[in-house]
Amino acid sequence: MFIREKRRVNKDGSTVTYLQLVENRRVEGKVRQRVLCTLGRTDDPTLPRRLSALVETASRYAEVERLVLSRGVRVRTGTWGPHLVWRKVWGETVGPVVEEVLGEGKVSQAVYLMVLHRLSDPGSKVACFRFAQDVY
């Protein structure tokens, strides 16, 4: 099951978006989607409160714990596994070559960071910069 947005264009040209609870089913060997219910319009100011109540009710039957964070709280997490593994591989393979060519300075560290970023969480140069701030 999942929630999807369904857009509808009115006769006057305005667009209305609804949230629907949908399930995938296999019928005669083909996957079919079935709308279980429409949760409401996205522009309805009461929708967030009603969705929170629905999640609260459904969480009683789920086998996962809910973690509620107040707004404005940012949780920083670090990923150490890939960093440690690739640092070891780097040191035994291309690391010495890069340091021989570029020297043992910030440039070789930047090259390692870009390689680590590509291996663990590929993205753009801006994403690499964010990766450096959050993980490295």
N, C-alpha and C positions, 0 to 999 in steps of 0.2 A: 504494500500500500504506500501511497505517496500523495502529496498535496500538489496540485498544479493550478496555475492561473489560467482562466478561460476569459478571453476578451470577446466582447460583442460590440458591434457598431450599431448605434441607433439610427433611425430614419433621419434625424437631424444632423448626423455626422459625428456626434459625440461618442466616445468609447467608454464602456463600462467593463470593469474587470471583476470577475468572481473567483473565489477560491473553492476548489472542489477536492473532495477526498476520493481517490481513484484506486482501483486494484487491477492488477494484471491477471488474466486467466488464460489458460490454454484451452481452446475450443477447436476440436477436430484438427489438432496439430498446429494451429496458428494461435499466436498471442493476441488476445483481445482485451481492450480496456473497458472497464465498467465503472461508471460514476456511482459511488455509494451514496454520496450526499453533497449538496452544495452548502458550504460553510457560511457564505455571505459575500457581500460586496467589499472590495478592498478599501473603498472610500467611507465605509461605515465606521464611525468613531468608536462604536462598542465592540468591533471585531477583535482587537487585541485582548480585551478583557475576557471575551467569550472563548477565544482560543487558549488563553492561559488556564481558564477553568477546565477546558477539555483536556489539556495536557496534564493538569493536576489529577483529574479523574482517571485518565488512561495510565498514568504512572503507577497507580496502585496495583495494576495487573502486570506491569513490565518487570523484567528481572534485572533491571539496571537501577542504580541509584542516581538521583537527580542532584546536581550541584547548582545551587542558586547563588549568583554573584550579584551584589548590588551594582547599580550603574556607576561608572567612573572607576571601577576597580579593574586594573589591567594585570593579568597574570602572566608572568614571564616564565617560559619554560625553555630549557636548553636541551639540545640533542647532542649527546656525547658519543653514542655508538659509532656512527659513520665517521665522525671526526677522528676518533682514535684509530679506527681501522685504516682509513685512508692516509693518516699521518705516518703510520708504520709502512704502508706500501710505498708512499711517496719517498720516505727516507731510504728505502732499499732499492728503488728503481730510478725514477727521473729526477728526484730531488737533488742528488749530488751533481748531476749534469747541469741543471738549472742554476744552482749556486756557483758552479764553475764558470758559466757563461755570464750570469748577471751579478754575481757576488752574493755574499751572505747578508743582504740588507732587506729593506722594506719592499723592494721590487720583487725579489724571489718569494717573499711572504705573500705579496699581492697575487702573484701567479698561482701559488698554492691555494689561496683563498678562492680564486676564480675556478680552479679545477675542482676543489671541494664542493663549491656551489653547484657546478654543472653535474657532478656525480650524485649529490644527495637531494638537491631541490632545484632542477633546471629552471632558468628564467632569464630575464633581461639583465642589462647592466645595472639598472636601478634596483631590480630585485636582488642582485648580488650585493649591492650596497646595504640594503635592508637586512639581508642575510648576515652580513658582517656585523651589523649592530646587534642583531637579536641572538645569533648563535655563536659566532666566532669570537 
